[in-house]
Amino acid sequence: MENYEQGVAFIKGIESPFKLKPSKVVPIVKEKIKDFNPTLHTKCWKFYNARPRELVTTYKGEYAAYVEGFDGYLYSRRWADFLIRQLRNKEELARVRRQAI
């Protein structure tokens, strides 16, 4: 039983940071960047190359990873925090907005 509990604690300690769907990232960022929306999120991941444009089932990056079972990309809280920092700069926000979808 002691080994089991240690194993469970170990697994919890390496839990994936990639838990956020875009629909969860948007409200987090929107708290600080009032006009942030799903379209702007798409422009952001493309502008900052947060993930591949096509599905790469083995992809795991700094801010996003392909998650099997979800069958798509999920993002980390670190990604939301990065966007808040970057988009507070009005010139940076304007550059991202010019990104094609």
C-alpha positions in Angstrom: 0.0 0.0 0.0 2.9 2.4 0.8 4.4 1.8 -2.7 1.0 2.4 -4.3 0.6 5.7 -2.5 4.1 6.8 -3.5 3.3 5.9 -7.1 0.1 7.9 -7.1 1.9 10.9 -5.6 4.6 10.6 -8.3 2.0 10.5 -11.1 0.2 13.5 -9.7 3.5 15.3 -9.5 4.1 14.9 -13.3 0.5 15.9 -14.3 0.4 17.5 -17.7 0.3 21.3 -17.7 -1.7 21.3 -20.9 -5.3 21.4 -19.8 -6.8 24.5 -21.3 -9.0 24.4 -24.4 -9.0 27.7 -26.3 -12.5 28.4 -24.8 -10.8 28.4 -21.4 -7.7 30.5 -22.5 -9.9 33.3 -23.9 -11.7 34.3 -20.6 -8.4 34.1 -18.7 -6.7 36.5 -21.1 -9.9 38.6 -21.5 -9.8 39.5 -17.8 -6.7 41.7 -18.6 -7.1 42.3 -22.4 -10.7 43.4 -22.7 -11.2 42.8 -26.4 -9.5 39.4 -26.5 -11.7 36.8 -28.3 -11.4 33.3 -30.0 -10.3 34.8 -33.3 -7.5 36.8 -31.7 -6.5 33.6 -29.9 -6.1 31.9 -33.2 -4.1 34.7 -34.6 -1.9 34.6 -31.4 -1.0 30.9 -31.7 -0.1 31.4 -35.3 1.8 34.6 -34.7 3.9 33.2 -31.8 4.1 29.7 -33.4 2.7 28.2 -30.2 1.8 25.0 -32.0 1.9 23.5 -35.5 -0.8 24.5 -38.0 -1.5 20.9 -38.8 -2.1 18.0 -36.4 1.1 16.5 -35.2 0.1 13.9 -32.7 3.6 13.8 -31.1 3.8 17.6 -30.6 4.6 18.9 -27.1 5.8 22.5 -27.0 6.4 25.1 -24.4 2.8 26.5 -24.5 0.7 23.8 -26.2 0.6 20.0 -26.8 -1.4 17.6 -28.8 -3.5 15.6 -26.3 -4.6 12.1 -27.2 -8.2 11.5 -26.1 -9.0 15.2 -26.7 -7.7 14.7 -30.2 -6.5 18.2 -30.5 -4.2 20.8 -28.9 -4.6 22.0 -25.4 -2.7 25.0 -23.8 -1.0 25.7 -20.5 -1.7 28.4 -18.1 1.8 29.6 -19.0 0.4 30.4 -22.5 -2.4 32.5 -21.1 0.1 34.4 -18.9 2.5 34.9 -21.9 -0.4 36.4 -24.0 -1.3 38.8 -21.2 2.3 40.0 -20.9 2.7 40.4 -24.7 -0.6 41.9 -25.6 -0.5 44.6 -22.9 1.9 46.3 -25.4 -0.5 48.1 -27.8 2.0 47.9 -30.7 2.5 44.1 -30.2 -1.3 43.7 -30.1 -1.6 45.6 -33.4 1.0 43.3 -35.0 -0.8 40.2 -33.9 -4.1 41.6 -35.1 -2.6 42.0 -38.6 -1.8 38.2 -38.6 -3.8 36.3 -41.2 -6.1 33.6 -39.9 
